[in-house]
């Protein structure tokens, strides 16, 4: 008899998101800071689940999870349904390929996934389910941190929408640069992918995309895309 209670876990550089998955339905997700991983695990969060299906880009947390026999860490070797066309498959982040799986599972055609968190990534899957790779750039948050860290007079600035194009202060100038620069960067790359593949569906995900999602050329924004990809992995493992 297949196990019936599964926990889906996405471990990112900044946060960990997790949600129950049962009978084909993803439950309400919760989120904690990645720095709290050890504290979270000390509460025995897996005790009521038969299986945990996880995606992680944090090796330190991977080592903690491998202590649990019910945990399956998804990577390039265990990803179902997509074919990876990469020079070094071992280097691709599990978050990128699981996101791509979630998108392709829904659309069954070529997809471009734009995911923004600590980094902003673009991942392209062709119409036959071939994961072709993509692009990685710094996210807005760490771009702001870099300016604050490596300049003497620029403070750390939280990015938010702004209509002006000319900053009248250092804070405004940086805010415009980060906000509008991110929009132009994302839309520019989307345009290039559209030239290459006019039929590609563009799906956005990730909390870092929220400040700009209404200004970039997405076909859909899906905040739990990676959990949907993990659900496909769970189904492939005959865990429902």
Short mmCIF file of the C-alpha atoms (twelve columns), coordinates in Angstrom:
data_MODEL
# 
_entry.id   MODEL 
# 
loop_
_atom_site.group_PDB 
_atom_site.id 
_atom_site.type_symbol 
_atom_site.label_atom_id 
_atom_site.label_alt_id 
_atom_site.label_comp_id 
_atom_site.label_asym_id 
_atom_site.label_seq_id 
_atom_site.Cartn_x 
_atom_site.Cartn_y 
_atom_site.Cartn_z 
_atom_site.pdbx_PDB_model_num 
ATOM 1   C CA . UNK A 1   0.000  0.000  0.000   1 
ATOM 2   C CA . UNK A 2   1.460  3.408  -0.936  1 
ATOM 3   C CA . UNK A 3   2.242  5.855  1.824   1 
ATOM 4   C CA . UNK A 4   -0.456 8.501  2.151   1 
ATOM 5   C CA . UNK A 5   1.070  11.362 4.136   1 
ATOM 6   C CA . UNK A 6   3.849  13.336 2.481   1 
ATOM 7   C CA . UNK A 7   5.565  16.593 3.383   1 
ATOM 8   C CA . UNK A 8   6.940  18.690 0.516   1 
ATOM 9   C CA . UNK A 9   9.937  20.835 1.499   1 
ATOM 10  C CA . UNK A 10  11.729 23.540 -0.498  1 
ATOM 11  C CA . UNK A 11  15.003 24.630 1.106   1 
ATOM 12  C CA . UNK A 12  16.332 27.863 -0.346  1 
ATOM 13  C CA . UNK A 13  19.235 30.079 0.612   1 
ATOM 14  C CA . UNK A 14  17.003 32.482 2.532   1 
ATOM 15  C CA . UNK A 15  13.950 30.476 3.543   1 
ATOM 16  C CA . UNK A 16  12.430 27.019 3.865   1 
ATOM 17  C CA . UNK A 17  8.874  26.454 2.637   1 
ATOM 18  C CA . UNK A 18  6.955  23.286 3.425   1 
ATOM 19  C CA . UNK A 19  3.452  21.951 2.882   1 
ATOM 20  C CA . UNK A 20  1.576  18.677 3.404   1 
ATOM 21  C CA . UNK A 21  0.605  16.681 0.335   1 
ATOM 22  C CA . UNK A 22  -2.107 14.052 0.427   1 
ATOM 23  C CA . UNK A 23  -4.478 12.519 -2.131  1 
ATOM 24  C CA . UNK A 24  -3.151 14.772 -4.862  1 
ATOM 25  C CA . UNK A 25  -3.736 18.010 -2.926  1 
ATOM 26  C CA . UNK A 26  -1.051 20.409 -1.678  1 
ATOM 27  C CA . UNK A 27  -2.042 21.851 1.689   1 
ATOM 28  C CA . UNK A 28  -1.319 25.276 3.107   1 
ATOM 29  C CA . UNK A 29  2.373  26.073 3.073   1 
ATOM 30  C CA . UNK A 30  4.464  27.568 5.859   1 
ATOM 31  C CA . UNK A 31  7.807  29.310 5.733   1 
ATOM 32  C CA . UNK A 32  10.756 29.718 8.102   1 
ATOM 33  C CA . UNK A 33  14.196 31.286 7.733   1 
ATOM 34  C CA . UNK A 34  16.858 28.836 6.534   1 
ATOM 35  C CA . UNK A 35  19.027 29.933 9.459   1 
ATOM 36  C CA . UNK A 36  16.390 28.303 11.711  1 
ATOM 37  C CA . UNK A 37  16.696 24.888 10.022  1 
ATOM 38  C CA . UNK A 38  18.410 23.102 12.896  1 
ATOM 39  C CA . UNK A 39  15.993 24.587 15.423  1 
ATOM 40  C CA . UNK A 40  13.052 23.521 13.233  1 
ATOM 41  C CA . UNK A 41  14.342 19.984 12.863  1 
ATOM 42  C CA . UNK A 42  14.780 19.711 16.622  1 
ATOM 43  C CA . UNK A 43  10.975 19.939 16.933  1 
ATOM 44  C CA . UNK A 44  10.642 16.625 15.049  1 
ATOM 45  C CA . UNK A 45  8.514  18.117 12.225  1 
ATOM 46  C CA . UNK A 46  8.442  14.867 10.227  1 
ATOM 47  C CA . UNK A 47  6.942  12.650 12.919  1 
ATOM 48  C CA . UNK A 48  3.428  12.591 11.450  1 
ATOM 49  C CA . UNK A 49  4.534  11.965 7.861   1 
ATOM 50  C CA . UNK A 50  5.338  8.744  6.046   1 
ATOM 51  C CA . UNK A 51  7.670  10.444 3.578   1 
ATOM 52  C CA . UNK A 52  9.362  13.800 3.055   1 
ATOM 53  C CA . UNK A 53  10.202 14.911 -0.497  1 
ATOM 54  C CA . UNK A 54  12.632 17.817 -0.491  1 
ATOM 55  C CA . UNK A 55  14.492 20.144 -2.815  1 
ATOM 56  C CA . UNK A 56  17.534 21.872 -1.344  1 
ATOM 57  C CA . UNK A 57  20.286 24.243 -2.462  1 
ATOM 58  C CA . UNK A 58  21.911 24.379 0.991   1 
ATOM 59  C CA . UNK A 59  24.463 21.594 1.611   1 
ATOM 60  C CA . UNK A 60  24.530 22.204 5.369   1 
ATOM 61  C CA . UNK A 61  20.811 21.472 5.570   1 
ATOM 62  C CA . UNK A 62  21.204 18.469 3.245   1 
ATOM 63  C CA . UNK A 63  23.512 16.885 5.809   1 
ATOM 64  C CA . UNK A 64  20.904 17.348 8.524   1 
ATOM 65  C CA . UNK A 65  18.127 15.876 6.369   1 
ATOM 66  C CA . UNK A 66  20.101 12.772 5.450   1 
ATOM 67  C CA . UNK A 67  19.773 11.637 9.052   1 
ATOM 68  C CA . UNK A 68  16.077 10.942 8.408   1 
ATOM 69  C CA . UNK A 69  15.229 7.717  6.605   1 
ATOM 70  C CA . UNK A 70  11.897 9.066  5.338   1 
ATOM 71  C CA . UNK A 71  13.513 11.994 3.494   1 
ATOM 72  C CA . UNK A 72  14.087 11.873 -0.274  1 
ATOM 73  C CA . UNK A 73  16.274 14.704 -1.577  1 
ATOM 74  C CA . UNK A 74  15.470 15.357 -5.233  1 
ATOM 75  C CA . UNK A 75  18.419 16.026 -7.526  1 
ATOM 76  C CA . UNK A 76  19.391 15.544 -11.168 1 
ATOM 77  C CA . UNK A 77  19.527 11.759 -10.684 1 
ATOM 78  C CA . UNK A 78  16.013 11.366 -9.296  1 
ATOM 79  C CA . UNK A 79  14.109 13.985 -11.278 1 
ATOM 80  C CA . UNK A 80  11.276 12.360 -13.276 1 
ATOM 81  C CA . UNK A 81  9.871  13.262 -16.725 1 
ATOM 82  C CA . UNK A 82  12.477 15.832 -17.801 1 
ATOM 83  C CA . UNK A 83  15.638 15.135 -19.787 1 
ATOM 84  C CA . UNK A 84  18.603 17.280 -18.769 1 
ATOM 85  C CA . UNK A 85  20.659 18.661 -21.659 1 
ATOM 86  C CA . UNK A 86  23.539 20.157 -19.690 1 
ATOM 87  C CA . UNK A 87  27.338 19.984 -19.731 1 
ATOM 88  C CA . UNK A 88  27.487 19.068 -16.036 1 
ATOM 89  C CA . UNK A 89  24.162 17.820 -14.726 1 
ATOM 90  C CA . UNK A 90  25.540 17.521 -11.192 1 
ATOM 91  C CA . UNK A 91  25.896 21.305 -10.957 1 
ATOM 92  C CA . UNK A 92  22.285 22.255 -11.642 1 
ATOM 93  C CA . UNK A 93  20.324 23.409 -8.590  1 
ATOM 94  C CA . UNK A 94  17.466 21.159 -7.585  1 
ATOM 95  C CA . UNK A 95  15.230 24.203 -7.175  1 
ATOM 96  C CA . UNK A 96  15.692 25.099 -10.844 1 
ATOM 97  C CA . UNK A 97  14.880 21.661 -12.215 1 
ATOM 98  C CA . UNK A 98  11.972 21.032 -9.830  1 
ATOM 99  C CA . UNK A 99  10.460 24.409 -10.798 1 
ATOM 100 C CA . UNK A 100 10.887 23.472 -14.459 1 
ATOM 101 C CA . UNK A 101 9.189  20.144 -13.822 1 
ATOM 102 C CA . UNK A 102 6.212  21.860 -12.181 1 
ATOM 103 C CA . UNK A 103 5.823  24.195 -15.161 1 
ATOM 104 C CA . UNK A 104 6.203  21.517 -17.830 1 
ATOM 105 C CA . UNK A 105 3.807  19.186 -16.032 1 
ATOM 106 C CA . UNK A 106 1.092  21.856 -16.234 1 
ATOM 107 C CA . UNK A 107 1.619  23.126 -19.776 1 
ATOM 108 C CA . UNK A 108 3.159  20.161 -21.627 1 
ATOM 109 C CA . UNK A 109 4.929  22.598 -23.957 1 
ATOM 110 C CA . UNK A 110 8.023  24.787 -23.922 1 
ATOM 111 C CA . UNK A 111 8.308  26.838 -20.725 1 
ATOM 112 C CA . UNK A 112 10.502 29.587 -19.333 1 
ATOM 113 C CA . UNK A 113 10.528 29.754 -15.528 1 
ATOM 114 C CA . UNK A 114 11.594 33.058 -13.979 1 
ATOM 115 C CA . UNK A 115 12.324 32.522 -10.287 1 
ATOM 116 C CA . UNK A 116 13.498 35.333 -8.035  1 
ATOM 117 C CA . UNK A 117 14.776 34.942 -4.522  1 
ATOM 118 C CA . UNK A 118 18.346 35.321 -3.368  1 
ATOM 119 C CA . UNK A 119 19.201 34.904 -7.053  1 
ATOM 120 C CA . UNK A 120 17.037 35.487 -10.116 1 
ATOM 121 C CA . UNK A 121 17.074 32.530 -12.479 1 
ATOM 122 C CA . UNK A 122 15.680 31.763 -15.924 1 
ATOM 123 C CA . UNK A 123 15.173 28.101 -16.822 1 
ATOM 124 C CA . UNK A 124 14.079 26.911 -20.258 1 
ATOM 125 C CA . UNK A 125 12.359 23.607 -21.036 1 
ATOM 126 C CA . UNK A 126 11.689 22.729 -24.670 1 
ATOM 127 C CA . UNK A 127 8.423  21.309 -25.986 1 
ATOM 128 C CA . UNK A 128 9.683  17.731 -25.641 1 
ATOM 129 C CA . UNK A 129 10.516 18.079 -21.945 1 
ATOM 130 C CA . UNK A 130 14.206 18.770 -22.456 1 
ATOM 131 C CA . UNK A 131 15.684 20.986 -19.750 1 
ATOM 132 C CA . UNK A 132 18.112 23.120 -21.735 1 
ATOM 133 C CA . UNK A 133 19.540 25.306 -18.945 1 
ATOM 134 C CA . UNK A 134 19.231 29.044 -18.521 1 
ATOM 135 C CA . UNK A 135 20.535 32.149 -16.786 1 
ATOM 136 C CA . UNK A 136 21.475 33.119 -13.204 1 
ATOM 137 C CA . UNK A 137 21.711 36.731 -11.981 1 
ATOM 138 C CA . UNK A 138 21.813 38.312 -8.501  1 
ATOM 139 C CA . UNK A 139 18.458 38.987 -6.903  1 
ATOM 140 C CA . UNK A 140 17.421 42.508 -5.925  1 
ATOM 141 C CA . UNK A 141 18.062 41.871 -2.239  1 
ATOM 142 C CA . UNK A 142 21.693 40.822 -2.561  1 
ATOM 143 C CA . UNK A 143 22.292 43.534 -5.171  1 
ATOM 144 C CA . UNK A 144 21.179 46.087 -2.589  1 
ATOM 145 C CA . UNK A 145 23.371 44.421 0.046   1 
ATOM 146 C CA . UNK A 146 26.377 44.523 -2.276  1 
ATOM 147 C CA . UNK A 147 25.984 48.280 -2.838  1 
ATOM 148 C CA . UNK A 148 25.704 48.868 0.904   1 
ATOM 149 C CA . UNK A 149 28.701 46.636 1.656   1 
ATOM 150 C CA . UNK A 150 31.118 47.850 -1.004  1 
ATOM 151 C CA . UNK A 151 30.370 51.572 -1.045  1 
ATOM 152 C CA . UNK A 152 30.959 54.080 1.733   1 
ATOM 153 C CA . UNK A 153 27.774 56.130 1.503   1 
ATOM 154 C CA . UNK A 154 25.023 53.943 0.040   1 
ATOM 155 C CA . UNK A 155 22.726 52.513 2.716   1 
ATOM 156 C CA . UNK A 156 20.916 49.195 2.548   1 
ATOM 157 C CA . UNK A 157 17.709 49.882 0.629   1 
ATOM 158 C CA . UNK A 158 14.558 47.793 0.515   1 
ATOM 159 C CA . UNK A 159 13.343 47.577 -3.069  1 
ATOM 160 C CA . UNK A 160 9.775  48.678 -3.801  1 
ATOM 161 C CA . UNK A 161 7.892  49.992 -6.858  1 
ATOM 162 C CA . UNK A 162 8.733  53.522 -7.964  1 
ATOM 163 C CA . UNK A 163 7.492  55.462 -10.995 1 
ATOM 164 C CA . UNK A 164 10.244 58.082 -11.262 1 
ATOM 165 C CA . UNK A 165 13.155 57.663 -13.647 1 
ATOM 166 C CA . UNK A 166 15.400 60.335 -12.064 1 
ATOM 167 C CA . UNK A 167 16.470 59.912 -8.468  1 
ATOM 168 C CA . UNK A 168 16.712 63.115 -6.435  1 
ATOM 169 C CA . UNK A 169 18.648 61.422 -3.646  1 
ATOM 170 C CA . UNK A 170 21.043 58.507 -3.325  1 
ATOM 171 C CA . UNK A 171 18.260 56.386 -1.863  1 
ATOM 172 C CA . UNK A 172 15.911 57.195 -4.750  1 
ATOM 173 C CA . UNK A 173 18.627 56.618 -7.351  1 
ATOM 174 C CA . UNK A 174 19.437 53.175 -5.953  1 
ATOM 175 C CA . UNK A 175 15.769 52.266 -5.564  1 
ATOM 176 C CA . UNK A 176 15.091 53.200 -9.206  1 
ATOM 177 C CA . UNK A 177 18.164 51.332 -10.376 1 
ATOM 178 C CA . UNK A 178 17.287 48.135 -8.540  1 
ATOM 179 C CA . UNK A 179 13.559 48.197 -9.293  1 
ATOM 180 C CA . UNK A 180 13.545 49.351 -12.917 1 
ATOM 181 C CA . UNK A 181 16.846 47.657 -13.677 1 
ATOM 182 C CA . UNK A 182 15.349 44.329 -12.611 1 
ATOM 183 C CA . UNK A 183 12.253 44.915 -14.753 1 
ATOM 184 C CA . UNK A 184 14.308 45.784 -17.844 1 
ATOM 185 C CA . UNK A 185 16.645 42.853 -17.248 1 
ATOM 186 C CA . UNK A 186 13.814 40.328 -16.883 1 
ATOM 187 C CA . UNK A 187 11.802 41.694 -19.805 1 
ATOM 188 C CA . UNK A 188 14.923 41.840 -21.959 1 
ATOM 189 C CA . UNK A 189 15.719 38.186 -21.370 1 
ATOM 190 C CA . UNK A 190 12.080 37.190 -21.874 1 
ATOM 191 C CA . UNK A 191 12.132 39.009 -25.226 1 
ATOM 192 C CA . UNK A 192 15.217 37.064 -26.308 1 
ATOM 193 C CA . UNK A 193 13.622 33.754 -25.365 1 
ATOM 194 C CA . UNK A 194 10.444 34.757 -27.238 1 
ATOM 195 C CA . UNK A 195 12.510 35.445 -30.352 1 
ATOM 196 C CA . UNK A 196 14.099 32.010 -30.028 1 
ATOM 197 C CA . UNK A 197 10.786 30.278 -29.223 1 
ATOM 198 C CA . UNK A 198 7.627  32.359 -29.934 1 
ATOM 199 C CA . UNK A 199 5.393  29.720 -28.332 1 
ATOM 200 C CA . UNK A 200 7.188  29.574 -24.974 1 
ATOM 201 C CA . UNK A 201 5.027  30.026 -21.855 1 
ATOM 202 C CA . UNK A 202 6.605  32.311 -19.247 1 
ATOM 203 C CA . UNK A 203 5.901  31.429 -15.603 1 
ATOM 204 C CA . UNK A 204 7.119  33.518 -12.695 1 
ATOM 205 C CA . UNK A 205 7.645  32.329 -9.135  1 
ATOM 206 C CA . UNK A 206 9.519  33.268 -5.974  1 
ATOM 207 C CA . UNK A 207 8.928  35.966 -3.364  1 
ATOM 208 C CA . UNK A 208 11.658 38.141 -4.845  1 
ATOM 209 C CA . UNK A 209 9.527  38.620 -7.950  1 
ATOM 210 C CA . UNK A 210 6.603  40.147 -6.061  1 
ATOM 211 C CA . UNK A 211 7.727  43.816 -6.304  1 
ATOM 212 C CA . UNK A 212 8.012  43.592 -10.099 1 
ATOM 213 C CA . UNK A 213 5.641  40.802 -11.168 1 
ATOM 214 C CA . UNK A 214 2.982  43.179 -12.535 1 
ATOM 215 C CA . UNK A 215 5.579  45.009 -14.630 1 
ATOM 216 C CA . UNK A 216 7.249  42.012 -16.259 1 
ATOM 217 C CA . UNK A 217 5.940  40.003 -19.195 1 
ATOM 218 C CA . UNK A 218 4.745  36.851 -17.477 1 
ATOM 219 C CA . UNK A 219 1.956  34.581 -18.675 1 
ATOM 220 C CA . UNK A 220 1.399  33.414 -15.096 1 
ATOM 221 C CA . UNK A 221 2.742  33.946 -11.609 1 
ATOM 222 C CA . UNK A 222 2.653  30.792 -9.473  1 
ATOM 223 C CA . UNK A 223 3.920  31.227 -5.884  1 
ATOM 224 C CA . UNK A 224 4.000  27.471 -5.168  1 
ATOM 225 C CA . UNK A 225 5.440  26.226 -8.460  1 
ATOM 226 C CA . UNK A 226 8.293  24.369 -6.762  1 
ATOM 227 C CA . UNK A 227 5.874  22.597 -4.421  1 
ATOM 228 C CA . UNK A 228 3.909  21.482 -7.485  1 
ATOM 229 C CA . UNK A 229 7.137  20.124 -8.971  1 
ATOM 230 C CA . UNK A 230 7.871  18.278 -5.729  1 
ATOM 231 C CA . UNK A 231 4.344  16.840 -5.841  1 
ATOM 232 C CA . UNK A 232 5.128  15.385 -9.285  1 
ATOM 233 C CA . UNK A 233 8.280  13.857 -7.802  1 
ATOM 234 C CA . UNK A 234 6.224  12.398 -4.973  1 
ATOM 235 C CA . UNK A 235 3.781  10.856 -7.434  1 
ATOM 236 C CA . UNK A 236 6.669  9.361  -9.355  1 
ATOM 237 C CA . UNK A 237 7.850  7.749  -6.120  1 
ATOM 238 C CA . UNK A 238 4.333  6.278  -5.751  1 
ATOM 239 C CA . UNK A 239 3.733  8.505  -2.756  1 
ATOM 240 C CA . UNK A 240 0.307  10.116 -2.823  1 
# 
